[in-house]
Amino acid sequence: MFYDFQPQSRFLLGTAGYPSPDVLAQAISASGTEIITVSLRREGNAGGAFRELLKSLNTRILPNTAGCHTVKEAVTTAQMARELFNTSWIKLEVIGHADTLQPDPFALVEAARILCADGFNVFPYTTEDLIVGEKLLEAGCELLMPWGAPIGSGQGLRNIEGLRSMRAWFKGIPLIIDAGIGAPSQAAQAMEMGFDGILLNTAVAKARDPVRMAGAFASAIHAGLEAQQAGMMERRDMAAASTPIFGLAEFS
Ligand SMILES: CC(=O)[C@@H](O)[C@H](O)COP(=O)(O)O
């Protein structure tokens, strides 16, 4: 459950950098997503026509604060997004450095505290750090969005053991992998590990065929969720015969 919403699809899609608005609309349709994220700053540049297109797509809009570097910028952007899109949802990004695009955990927690107290449902873009995650929950966030890898890098699950620890530590808290996913197999792996959803943008927007890639990610995310819910076998260090030896004829 992502706040008050239980989506069928666990695929959350970004809307930046597509070759055209038409390709974006087709990719959203092929992805089966019910939640799209929109950067207020970029959207603001593109104007009202883009906003009208997004509103016509029959998906929930999760505005984001991409490009914000301070608490003040992020809070102001979130407040503008609430008015523009008529939603209390906000994907909170407070970036620590323009080159790494790594979240600033101190500013993130402070901004989350202010926005939660102001009635927002905050989706915080964070790292796999457990203490930062705890502080975000204390601030009032009901879910966390750990990165897979730096935004736009396509590196996949860069710290897989850290993400495993995070999944185990925050039992029952929805965790959505956000950013750095480059291939459908990486998204499937995250779902198999027990994550609740995948948010990505670049891997679809910059694919040679974004519409087809959106479909590929949709299949992979669905497969990963199915595997997770079916109960995966435990990994073993040693072999275990898959064929029973009971009843075999004895030769002497
Ligand atoms: C679109 C968005 O909200 C960002 O968090 C980010 O752009 C997603 O990361 P990738 O582009 O690496 O998928």
The ligand as a Tripos MOL2 file, in Angstrom:
@<TRIPOS>MOLECULE
LIG
   13    12     1     0     0
SMALL
NO_CHARGES

@<TRIPOS>ATOM
      1 C1         12.4180   10.5180  -12.5240 C.3       1 LIG1
      2 C2         12.8320   10.5620  -11.1370 C.2       1 LIG1
      3 O1         12.0450   10.8140  -10.3560 O.2       1 LIG1
      4 C3         14.2480   10.3480  -10.6980 C.3       1 LIG1
      5 O2         14.3210    9.8180   -9.4160 O.3       1 LIG1
      6 C4         15.1190    9.6090  -11.5650 C.3       1 LIG1
      7 O3         15.2430   10.2630  -12.7730 O.3       1 LIG1
      8 C5         14.8490    8.1450  -11.7740 C.3       1 LIG1
      9 O4         16.0700    7.5470  -11.9540 O.3       1 LIG1
     10 P1         16.5240    6.8660  -13.3280 P.3       1 LIG1
     11 O5         16.3950    7.9170  -14.3580 O.co2     1 LIG1
     12 O6         17.9410    6.4450  -13.0390 O.co2     1 LIG1
     13 O7         15.6290    5.7100  -13.5570 O.co2     1 LIG1
@<TRIPOS>BOND
     1     1     2 1
     2     2     3 2
     3     2     4 1
     4     4     5 1
     5     4     6 1
     6     6     7 1
     7     6     8 1
     8     8     9 1
     9     9    10 1
    10    10    11 2
    11    10    12 1
    12    10    13 1
@<TRIPOS>SUBSTRUCTURE
     1 LIG1         1 GROUP 0 **** ****
